[in-house]
């Protein structure tokens, strides 16, 4: 019984064409029958451990052509998924794939015997096998394993997809990431790079003397940032709890406790929209260094990103396709919030009356209307016309205090805070503060923010973290703090343009 002997789409080539539901069901039934045949013959279709396996990449790296012509190399033991089969009478060529690469197999009837050869002929694309045998190079120059022993490790009951194209298949890539990783080498490359980037970030932070910590994901108050939280109910306490939107207030407690250099690399959750650059569950690294400020963080992020880029990518110039190259070469641009707004809104933007500013904003296509505050209009300008144009690394400094109530004011003008927001590829990658450590000012700002945003039924104790304020009153050293959007950084370093491409299992719309 073989897929190749039916009029159905086959799995006998590199991949199977698209199939309808009826065809898929029929092929599933055929493969299931094969599995039962194997069981009846005393072969476990979903076998046991296969010890001693080497990665295909290592086999390739270690191979040395024998001095004697026609001789074989040493025996290797490898395992992986069959990706192609080509029958040639009493011999079969196949492609085997593991996470490190592919290699060709040669299976000869005279080598493994009639029974084993017959079983191998019945194997399908997608089946996982383990093989042993010596290496050699074919006349075409292809490194090949001459199979002496083959063991079925896992029967694939469903065929692999041909390729991913069009809207339906894009959905499949994210919903069934395992198929994407099997079939799409670019996806596997990007997600492997993500792992390498995280490893090098941790190595860098360790080299700078930072301690990695973990703070609560489940919090009684949603604090540390302005965002809509995910709510849940804690049965044991009969209380509403929140998935954290940021670890900031807990990390600052550690500064109070005497840990001078700390960071957390973990998940945050924000109950907001999804698009090419936003996922409700995302990875963030927050960093705090006592006795520093935002300029301390500026040097840190420049060094971290360039170091990681060189170690993982090998260059500071990242090609994003269509002629867009992001150049991470230092120094990075520095500009104030007001300067950038004037570039897009006009040199006289801040001299306009409120009515003139709204009219100008409407002319520029902004969603502004009478009654909006000057700050709201200006920030609309910044978010819609400034931030998307910050393709090359840019530190945006001196931001209005109303936007960032947890930051220290500028020494020369308390209307602005001593911060930066790092923009790359049109998005904010890393905001950093000279952290506010004055408990009196901090309390006032949080209370003012509460009153400004207060909704009917809101209670002060449910919105303002009194324990954090008490901690601050015990004395927190001057500090620099920074948050780095890891998913966005990975996008920059890998050349990806959609956040779903750098997250193994992104959130998707629920199918009904």
HELIX and SHEET records of a PDB file:
HELIX    1   1 UNK A    3  UNK A    5  5                                   3    
HELIX    2   2 UNK A   21  UNK A   40  1                                  20    
HELIX    3   3 UNK A   56  UNK A   62  1                                   7    
HELIX    4   4 UNK A  109  UNK A  112  1                                   4    
HELIX    5   5 UNK A  114  UNK A  122  1                                   9    
HELIX    6   6 UNK A  166  UNK A  175  1                                  10    
HELIX    7   7 UNK A  177  UNK A  183  1                                   7    
HELIX    8   8 UNK A  185  UNK A  207  1                                  23    
HELIX    9   9 UNK A  248  UNK A  256  1                                   9    
HELIX   10  10 UNK A  294  UNK A  312  1                                  19    
HELIX   11  11 UNK A  337  UNK A  345  1                                   9    
HELIX   12  12 UNK A  349  UNK A  351  5                                   3    
HELIX   13  13 UNK A  354  UNK A  363  1                                  10    
HELIX   14  14 UNK A  374  UNK A  381  1                                   8    
HELIX   15  15 UNK A  382  UNK A  386  3                                   5    
HELIX   16  16 UNK A  387  UNK A  389  5                                   3    
HELIX   17  17 UNK A  401  UNK A  403  5                                   3    
HELIX   18  18 UNK A  439  UNK A  453  1                                  15    
HELIX   19  19 UNK A  460  UNK A  463  1                                   4    
HELIX   20  20 UNK A  466  UNK A  473  1                                   8    
HELIX   21  21 UNK A  486  UNK A  494  1                                   9    
HELIX   22  22 UNK A  499  UNK A  502  5                                   4    
SHEET    1   A 6 UNK A  75  UNK A  88  0                                        
SHEET    2   A 6 UNK A  91  UNK A  98 -1                                        
SHEET    3   A 6 UNK A 101  UNK A 108 -1                                        
SHEET    4   A 6 UNK A 143  UNK A 154  1                                        
SHEET    5   A 6 UNK A 128  UNK A 137 -1                                        
SHEET    6   A 6 UNK A  75  UNK A  88 -1                                        
SHEET    1   B 8 UNK A 211  UNK A 212  0                                        
SHEET    2   B 8 UNK A 261  UNK A 269  1                                        
SHEET    3   B 8 UNK A 281  UNK A 290 -1                                        
SHEET    4   B 8 UNK A 479  UNK A 485 -1                                        
SHEET    5   B 8 UNK A 427  UNK A 434 -1                                        
SHEET    6   B 8 UNK A 413  UNK A 424 -1                                        
SHEET    7   B 8 UNK A 394  UNK A 400 -1                                        
SHEET    8   B 8 UNK A 333  UNK A 336  1                                        
SHEET    1   C 7 UNK A 211  UNK A 212  0                                        
SHEET    2   C 7 UNK A 261  UNK A 269  1                                        
SHEET    3   C 7 UNK A 281  UNK A 290 -1                                        
SHEET    4   C 7 UNK A 479  UNK A 485 -1                                        
SHEET    5   C 7 UNK A 427  UNK A 434 -1                                        
SHEET    6   C 7 UNK A 413  UNK A 424 -1                                        
SHEET    7   C 7 UNK A 409  UNK A 410 -1                                        
SHEET    1   D 3 UNK A 218  UNK A 219  0                                        
SHEET    2   D 3 UNK A 239  UNK A 243 -1                                        
SHEET    3   D 3 UNK A 231  UNK A 234 -1                                        
SHEET    1   E 2 UNK A 317  UNK A 319  0                                        
SHEET    2   E 2 UNK A 325  UNK A 327 -1                                        
END                                                                             
